[in-house]
Structure formats: structure tokens, C-alpha cells
Amino acid sequence: MDYLLILMIAASTVVAGGVAFAVTRDDLHGGGRVAASLACALLVGAASVFIPYLPVLAFLGTLVIYLVLRRLFSAGLALAASGFVLFAGCSFSVLLMMAALENM
């Protein structure tokens, strides 16, 4: 059972980093691309320690927001806005789990 949870956290971290690396292919190059995908993977992985599935959903929502904003505005503005949305989504998912555990 513990191995399944560890595998789930590791998989969500790797998938978030890999998808972020692939999506930012056209907008970022070199170290910025690696740094953005690493930050995304670490944030999703750290939040997945507390609640395994909601940070992945927050990441998917952030991905959609990034792709839409990239078409409407510049890539830098879209990246900054999606970074804020990802941080807020992961924070909200951790706070949601804390509230659920407190009321048990």
C-alpha cells in the first residue's frame, strides 16, 4: 500500500515536469525551460505528499489556462499567470485536505 502511494506521488511529479517541459517548447529555451518545468514538478510533487490527486487536477487546469493565455497575450505574461494559478491551486488543495481532516 505504501509503495502505491509513493509511486503515485513520483508519477504525478514526473508527469507534471514532463508535460510542462513539452508545452513550453516554443516559448522558453535552454535553462529557463528546464527551470520552469522543474519548479512545476517540485510544486506538484510537494503538494502531492499531502493529497495525491488534487494537485494533478490543479496542474491540468493550469495547463489549459497557460495555453489559452499564450494565444491571447505574450508568453511571459501567460507563464507568470499560470505559475500563480498553479501555486494557488496546489495551496487550495492542501488547505482543502487540512479542512477535511480537521472535521473528521
C-alpha positions as CSV (number, residue, x, y, z in Angstrom):
1,M,0.0,0.0,0.0
2,D,2.8,2.4,0.8
3,Y,4.6,1.6,-2.4
4,L,1.4,2.5,-4.4
5,L,1.3,5.9,-2.7
6,I,5.0,6.6,-3.3
7,L,4.6,5.5,-6.9
8,M,1.6,7.8,-7.3
9,I,3.5,10.8,-5.9
10,A,6.5,10.1,-8.1
11,A,4.4,9.6,-11.2
12,S,2.5,12.9,-10.7
13,T,5.8,14.7,-10.2
14,V,7.4,13.2,-13.3
15,V,4.3,13.7,-15.5
16,A,3.9,17.3,-14.4
17,G,7.5,18.1,-15.2
18,G,7.5,16.3,-18.5
19,V,4.3,17.9,-19.7
20,A,5.5,21.3,-18.6
21,F,8.8,20.7,-20.5
22,A,6.9,19.7,-23.6
23,V,4.4,22.5,-23.5
24,T,6.9,25.3,-23.0
25,R,8.9,24.1,-26.0
26,D,8.1,27.0,-28.2
27,D,8.2,29.8,-25.6
28,L,11.2,29.0,-23.4
29,H,14.7,27.8,-24.4
30,G,17.6,26.3,-22.5
31,G,17.8,26.9,-18.8
32,G,14.5,28.7,-18.5
33,R,12.6,25.8,-19.9
34,V,14.3,23.4,-17.5
35,A,13.8,25.7,-14.5
36,A,10.1,26.2,-15.3
37,S,9.4,22.5,-15.7
38,L,11.4,21.7,-12.6
39,A,9.6,24.3,-10.5
40,C,6.3,22.9,-11.7
41,A,7.3,19.3,-10.9
42,L,8.5,20.2,-7.5
43,L,5.4,22.2,-6.6
44,V,3.0,19.4,-7.8
45,G,5.2,16.8,-6.1
46,A,5.3,18.6,-2.8
47,A,1.6,19.2,-2.8
48,S,1.0,15.5,-3.7
49,V,2.6,14.4,-0.5
50,F,-0.4,15.9,1.4
51,I,-3.1,15.0,-1.1
52,P,-2.2,12.8,-4.1
53,Y,-4.8,13.6,-6.7
54,L,-5.9,17.3,-6.5
55,P,-2.5,18.9,-7.4
56,V,-2.6,16.9,-10.7
57,L,-6.0,18.4,-11.4
58,A,-4.7,21.8,-10.5
59,F,-1.8,21.3,-12.9
60,L,-4.2,20.3,-15.7
61,G,-6.3,23.4,-15.1
62,T,-3.2,25.5,-15.1
63,L,-2.1,23.9,-18.4
64,V,-5.4,24.9,-20.0
65,I,-5.1,28.4,-18.7
66,Y,-1.5,28.7,-20.0
67,L,-2.4,27.5,-23.4
68,V,-5.3,29.9,-23.7
69,L,-3.4,32.9,-22.3
70,R,-0.4,32.2,-24.5
71,R,-2.7,32.7,-27.5
72,L,-4.2,35.9,-26.2
73,F,-1.1,37.6,-24.5
74,S,2.6,37.2,-24.6
75,A,4.3,34.0,-23.4
76,G,5.9,35.7,-20.4
77,L,2.6,37.0,-19.1
78,A,1.0,33.6,-19.7
79,L,3.8,31.9,-17.8
80,A,3.6,34.3,-14.9
81,A,-0.2,34.0,-14.6
82,S,-0.2,30.2,-14.9
83,G,2.5,30.0,-12.2
84,F,0.3,32.0,-9.9
85,V,-2.7,29.8,-10.7
86,L,-0.7,26.6,-10.1
87,F,0.6,27.9,-6.8
88,A,-2.9,28.9,-5.7
89,G,-4.4,25.6,-6.9
90,C,-1.9,23.5,-5.1
91,S,-2.2,25.6,-1.9
92,F,-6.0,25.3,-2.1
93,S,-5.9,21.5,-2.5
94,V,-3.6,21.2,0.6
95,L,-5.9,23.6,2.6
96,L,-9.0,21.6,1.4
97,M,-7.4,18.4,2.7
98,M,-6.5,20.0,6.0
99,A,-10.1,21.2,6.5
100,A,-11.4,17.8,5.6
101,L,-9.1,16.1,8.1
102,E,-9.9,18.6,10.8
103,N,-13.7,17.9,10.5
104,M,-13.3,14.1,10.7
